[in-house]
Amino acid sequence: MFEEWASLYDSVYAAKGKDYAAEAEYLQRWMAPTPSVHVSAQTTSDRARGELPTARRALGDVTVGQRERGWGHTHLIPGVAEPDLPALLDVACGTGEHLAQLSREFQLFGVDSSPEMLSVARHKLPGASLFLSDMTSFELGRTFSVVTCLFSSIGYLRSVSMLERAVERMSSHLAEDGVLLIEPPIPPERLDPPETISLRFRHGSAQWEREASARTEGELLHIRFTYRVVGDEPSSADVAPTEIVDNQTIRLFSGHQIATAMERAGLEVEHDSRGPTGLGLWIGRKP
């Protein structure tokens, strides 16, 4: 999926204005054993009533997360974690941007199924422990204070049974009183009609354009990304192809499906209707 454009990934979302630092600060309110900042949340017996974004989110648009204080660091600066810090595992960690923003608060661990994305993350975070594995079957032989699955990555699973297996794997890696944070895909009822969105961004010596188009098929969202060089020529140090096509399919799991999977994995479940990017956030605590 990310084989050809993993090296472009950070440049794309920098151009879109994705604020990983603000998202990390937002997430930290939920990461302590008892949240230190009041947030609007519902248990699974309630329905999320917050305003939800449109299909532009699925194509890469973001809303800057609210900047609120987390565990004790107002400004998050990537650095080397102390060995006595709590451990955090990011499942589907991608290029490691969320991990980088939490490097002063946690020992960093990540799992991803893309060797190319992990290569970028390892270059960025030489002190992190990063593993190549599928989110439905990983086993690291230890537990963590926090496990995250962010940026709607849970939607890359194709079925409810795969969702339940992945959540079980995440839950099994939680320490007692640990917390699992899952950022869901866009809810199906909030999707716009199909549209095409273009973005220009610079990567290395070349100017690129990304064109994204989406269509729905039941509970599936199909997205076609086309990347092409539109100015200058990429050097040998940049991505070699001058055009890349990437087709992705996202399963639009409902909140009920995610909450049920978390409950079946033995977690106490809450829902934050806003979340770090406006899509909401599912929170599971291990008793």
Summary of the structure (lengths in Angstrom):
residues: 287
radius of gyration: 18.3
end to end distance: 36.4
largest distance: 55.9
contacts: 969
relative contact order: 0.20
helix: 24%
strand: 29%
